[in-house]
Amino acid sequence: MLKKKIFTPGPTQVHPDVLKATISFDTYHRSAEFKSFHIKLVEKLKSVFLTKQNLHILTTSGTGALETAFINFCRPGDNVLYINQGRFGARWGAIAAAYGVNAAELKIPYSEAAGIEEMKNLNFDGINAVLLTHTETSTATLTDIQALSEYIKANSNALVIVDAVTSVGAIEFKMDDWNIDVAVSASQKGLMTQPGLAIIAYSNIAKKVMMDNPMKRYFFDLRKEIKSFDEGQTTWTPAVGLFYGIDKACDIILAGGIETKWNQTKEIAEWFRKDSVNNGFGIFSKRPSDSLTAITLPGGIPAGMLIRAMKDKYGVHMANGQAEMKDTIARVSHMGDIQLDDIKKLSSLLKEEFQILTSSA
């Protein structure tokens, strides 16, 4: 019997101990106790991001973190480049448009990822920031951020700003070693906590840009967060319960070393992809991420039919594609409180339901 029910790429299945921690504390957020706890939590998250530089926890969504990154590290009149490989890569462009910043787009076909060859065709003169997406959640596609960051740094002075929402805590991500200037994530994916928190980490080089940035900002002004954190506080009222929840999640992730968690996710992803192909499904992405897998159904069977069958019969939640890909793919998460045995049971049910759909088509 499949006990885990949430296989969506966000929110992901939350560990029972994380849920317990979330509801077990009602500490006043201006107390000395919370201040001490907050400082230690930031250090744990730095260990997950693999950075020794700057990090803040924000009470907002992943998209809030993207906007925070943009308005703090991109200035009015800047020229930025964003890579659009799907709905979340495109979101960088939408944010730039909202703030009237000049944004050039590198559009990559869905299921593919930008590489060095695509970079070689670009002119980086006058580009102040490059906006990247590590795992494009809408297509389950991974970008080699390490290679792109290295190339960008070798050919420009642009800041490297990365959406790592569907990466941090689940798959290999090394902020400092990969020379990333800004990285954002959120609580509800690889950090396997309920939605409501975002994390933004940034280099000391990016900090200098941010401190002198004339871009208008208020709630998402990181200069305020710096000042508050000097006293162990958050600027605004935090989601206190979620802070304790993500603290427990960090303990679970770091217990055996961050590499152990990455390897666990990789093992689950590789097993699921192989078994899915054996069961007659296709793998949508040409460069799949280990965070999640997007499967396709042959014979023109809409993916939504399989997703609905899994929900109606077993209470299992998966995700369909977005926009024009709504019925093209079904997305299955390998993040959160998911073990290999869970994914094996899920795959068995998917095979059974697929056979039923095929026979009735």
ROTOR-855792 format. One record per residue (C-alpha): residue in three letters; z negated, x negated, y negated. Coordinates in steps of 0.02 Angstrom, whole numbers, padded with zeros to 5 digits, always signed. Each point is the difference from the previous one (the first is absolute). Example, Ala and Ser with C-alpha at 12.3 -4.5 7.8 and 13.67 -1.06 7.14 Angstrom:
2
ALA-00390-00615+00225
SER+00033-00069-00172
This chain:
361
MET+00000+00000+00000
LEU+00049-00068-00170
LYS-00157-00007-00107
LYS+00076-00081-00155
LYS+00101+00127-00098
ILE+00063-00085-00157
PHE+00152-00113+00020
THR+00068+00021-00176
PRO+00029-00156-00106
GLY-00131+00058-00123
PRO-00128+00066+00010
THR-00032-00089+00164
GLN-00130+00033+00134
VAL-00171-00047-00071
HIS-00127-00090+00108
PRO-00156+00105+00034
ASP-00113-00136-00071
VAL+00102+00001-00161
LEU-00018+00190-00013
LYS-00186-00016+00029
ALA-00018-00134-00134
THR+00096+00107-00124
ILE-00123+00143+00011
SER-00159-00101+00028
PHE-00025-00070-00175
ASP-00031+00086-00166
THR-00046-00154-00101
TYR+00007+00013-00189
HIS+00149-00104-00053
ARG-00090-00080-00147
SER-00149-00055+00104
ALA-00040-00181+00041
GLU+00023+00041+00184
PHE+00179+00059-00025
LYS+00043-00145-00114
SER-00052-00125+00134
PHE+00094+00098+00133
HIS+00157+00011-00109
ILE+00007-00188-00027
LYS-00013-00034+00187
LEU+00132+00132+00039
VAL+00124-00083-00117
GLU-00024-00164+00093
LYS+00033+00086+00166
LEU+00160+00075-00067
LYS+00054-00171-00063
SER-00018-00060+00179
VAL+00115+00141+00058
PHE+00130-00040-00135
LEU-00026-00186+00031
THR-00025-00039-00183
LYS-00131-00095-00098
GLN+00060+00066-00167
ASN-00027+00169-00086
LEU-00026+00171+00081
HIS-00056+00173-00056
ILE-00033+00162+00092
LEU+00066+00154-00090
THR-00036+00183+00033
THR+00180+00059+00009
SER+00147+00011+00120
GLY+00123-00132+00053
THR+00122+00061-00132
GLY-00140-00019-00128
ALA-00012-00181+00054
LEU+00188-00024-00022
GLU-00011+00069-00177
THR-00152-00108-00034
ALA+00097-00154+00054
PHE+00149+00046-00105
ILE-00087+00036-00165
ASN-00116-00149+00011
PHE+00125-00133+00052
CYS+00163+00063-00076
ARG+00017-00001-00189
PRO+00102+00109-00118
GLY+00171-00080-00016
ASP-00014-00090+00167
ASN+00144-00005+00122
VAL-00053+00037+00178
LEU+00090+00009+00166
TYR-00048+00121+00138
ILE+00065+00008+00177
ASN+00037+00176+00059
GLN+00001+00012+00190
GLY-00071+00176+00008
ARG-00109+00126-00088
PHE-00141-00120-00041
GLY+00111-00139-00061
ALA+00084+00129-00112
ARG-00171+00047-00068
TRP-00011-00168-00088
GLY+00157+00049-00096
ALA-00070+00171-00044
ILE-00158-00079-00071
ALA+00102-00123-00103
ALA+00103+00144-00069
ALA-00157+00095-00048
TYR-00056-00147-00108
GLY+00170-00040-00072
VAL+00010-00173+00077
ASN+00170-00073+00041
ALA+00017+00005+00189
ALA+00143-00068+00103
GLU+00018+00071+00175
LEU+00049-00089+00160
LYS+00043+00142+00118
ILE-00008-00035+00186
PRO+00060+00126+00131
TYR-00137+00097+00087
SER-00058-00086+00161
GLU+00043-00172-00071
ALA-00102-00129-00097
ALA+00045-00117-00141
GLY+00010-00183+00048
ILE+00040-00167-00078
GLU+00187+00035+00004
GLU-00023+00152-00112
MET-00109-00103-00115
LYS+00137-00132-00019
ASN+00114+00131-00078
LEU-00124+00036-00140
ASN-00022-00077-00171
PHE-00184-00027-00035
ASP+00025-00057-00180
GLY-00116+00099-00111
ILE-00084+00092+00145
ASN-00187+00012-00031
ALA-00053+00084+00162
VAL+00071+00043+00170
LEU-00069+00158+00081
LEU+00000-00003+00190
THR-00056+00111+00144
HIS-00068-00090+00153
THR+00011+00146+00122
GLU+00117+00139-00057
THR-00098+00144+00074
SER+00141+00125-00015
THR+00111-00100+00118
ALA-00130-00103+00096
THR+00088-00159-00059
LEU-00080-00170-00031
THR+00052-00122-00136
ASP-00030-00186+00020
ILE-00109-00012-00155
GLN-00046-00181+00033
ALA+00182-00055-00003
LEU+00046+00107-00152
SER-00152-00058-00098
GLU+00043-00181+00036
TYR+00179+00026-00057
ILE-00048+00094-00158
LYS-00127-00132-00049
ALA+00126-00139+00029
ASN+00132+00084-00109
SER-00097+00085-00139
ASN-00163+00020-00093
ALA-00013+00183+00050
LEU-00161+00075+00064
VAL+00009+00059+00181
ILE-00078+00173+00010
VAL-00016+00077+00173
ASP-00034+00175+00066
ALA-00103-00044+00154
VAL-00071+00175+00025
THR+00065+00012+00179
SER-00035-00182+00042
VAL-00171-00064-00051
GLY-00126+00014+00140
ALA+00132+00037+00132
ILE+00130-00139+00002
GLU+00014-00180-00058
PHE-00023-00012-00188
LYS-00053-00161-00087
MET-00008+00025-00186
ASP-00044-00176-00056
ASP+00099-00096+00131
TRP+00156+00104-00040
ASN-00022-00029-00187
ILE-00007+00186-00040
ASP-00055+00040-00178
VAL-00050+00182+00021
ALA-00032+00101+00159
VAL-00053+00181+00012
SER-00063+00101+00147
ALA-00096+00161+00034
SER-00141+00056+00112
GLN+00090+00124+00114
LYS+00118-00113+00098
GLY-00035-00173+00072
LEU-00173+00007-00079
MET-00033+00154+00109
THR-00109+00096-00122
GLN+00026+00173-00074
PRO+00117+00014-00150
GLY-00067-00027-00175
LEU-00016-00187-00030
ALA+00128-00129-00054
ILE-00019-00188-00004
ILE+00090-00118-00117
ALA-00006-00188+00017
TYR+00082-00121-00122
SER+00022-00184-00033
ASN-00073-00097-00144
ILE+00177-00022-00068
ALA+00022+00189+00000
LYS-00169+00019-00082
LYS+00059-00099-00152
VAL+00149+00117-00018
MET-00111+00152+00016
MET-00129-00055-00128
ASP+00133-00020-00136
ASN+00105+00151+00050
PRO+00025+00125-00143
MET+00049+00140+00121
LYS-00100+00157-00039
ARG-00125+00045+00136
TYR-00167+00085+00015
PHE-00069+00052+00170
PHE+00101-00133+00091
ASP-00041-00142-00121
LEU-00055-00145+00110
ARG-00076-00091-00148
LYS-00136+00132+00005
GLU-00024-00028+00186
ILE-00024-00187-00029
LYS-00134+00033-00129
SER-00088+00128+00110
PHE+00006-00109+00155
ASP-00088-00139-00092
GLU-00150+00117+00014
GLY+00041+00054+00178
GLN+00063+00169-00057
THR+00159+00103+00001
THR+00065+00059-00168
TRP+00012+00182+00052
THR-00099+00106+00123
PRO+00049-00062+00172
ALA+00019+00100+00161
VAL-00166-00068+00062
GLY+00013+00065+00178
LEU+00172-00076+00023
PHE-00065-00169-00060
TYR-00124+00002+00144
GLY+00134+00061+00118
ILE+00122-00140-00042
ASP-00142-00125+00012
LYS-00027+00052+00181
ALA+00189-00005+00029
CYS+00003-00180-00065
ASP-00139-00045+00123
ILE+00103+00072+00144
ILE+00161-00086-00056
LEU-00083-00169-00027
ALA-00115+00006+00153
GLY+00117-00099+00111
GLY+00095-00084-00140
ILE+00142+00075-00102
GLU+00130-00079+00114
THR-00071+00098+00148
LYS+00031+00163-00093
TRP+00178-00052-00041
ASN+00031-00043+00183
GLN-00070+00166+00057
THR+00117+00095-00114
LYS+00146-00107+00059
GLU-00039+00033+00182
ILE-00008+00187-00029
ALA+00163+00001-00099
GLU+00098-00105+00122
TRP-00058+00104+00149
PHE+00042+00163-00087
ARG+00173-00055-00055
LYS+00045-00061+00174
ASP-00065+00157+00085
SER+00086+00112-00128
VAL+00168-00080+00040
ASN-00034+00019+00186
ASN-00036+00184-00031
GLY+00166+00029-00086
PHE-00050-00014-00182
GLY+00081-00114-00128
ILE-00088-00119-00121
PHE+00058+00038-00177
SER-00043-00162-00089
LYS+00102-00157+00025
ARG-00153-00100-00051
PRO-00147+00105+00061
SER-00174-00020-00069
ASP-00147-00007+00120
SER-00096+00120-00112
LEU+00101+00149+00059
THR+00158+00044+00096
ALA+00137+00121-00048
ILE+00086+00074+00153
THR+00162+00098+00008
LEU+00050+00135+00123
PRO+00173-00005+00079
GLY+00115+00149+00019
GLY-00028+00067-00174
ILE-00173+00067+00042
PRO-00099+00015-00164
ALA-00153-00112-00004
GLY-00098+00144-00075
MET+00011+00097+00163
LEU-00090-00140+00092
ILE-00129-00018-00138
ARG-00037+00188+00001
ALA-00015+00004+00189
MET-00127-00142-00002
LYS-00103+00088-00132
ASP+00008+00174+00076
LYS-00035-00053+00180
TYR-00118-00146-00019
GLY-00063+00002-00180
VAL+00082-00170-00026
HIS+00061-00041-00175
MET+00153-00109-00026
ALA+00109-00018-00154
ASN+00181+00046-00026
GLY+00119-00093-00114
GLN+00003+00027-00187
ALA+00133+00088-00105
GLU+00171-00018+00082
MET-00078-00080+00154
LYS-00118+00145+00033
ASP+00075+00046+00168
THR+00076-00170+00039
ILE-00158-00094+00050
ALA-00175+00027+00064
ARG-00127-00129-00059
VAL-00146-00057+00108
SER-00140-00106-00071
HIS-00076-00152+00085
MET-00133-00019-00135
GLY-00178+00065-00010
ASP-00115+00034+00146
ILE+00138-00006+00131
GLN-00008-00098+00162
LEU+00137-00043+00124
ASP-00062+00133+00121
ASP+00017+00132-00137
ILE+00181-00047-00033
LYS+00039-00001+00186
LYS-00065+00178+00018
LEU+00095+00054-00154
SER+00161-00077+00065
SER-00019+00092+00165
LEU-00015+00167-00092
LEU+00148-00041-00111
LYS+00106-00036+00154
GLU-00052+00165+00078
GLU+00038+00101-00156
PHE+00164-00090-00028
GLN+00056+00045+00175
ILE-00042+00182-00033
LEU+00099-00002-00163
THR+00147-00084+00084
SER+00007+00124+00142
SER-00001+00148-00119
ALA+00125-00071-00124
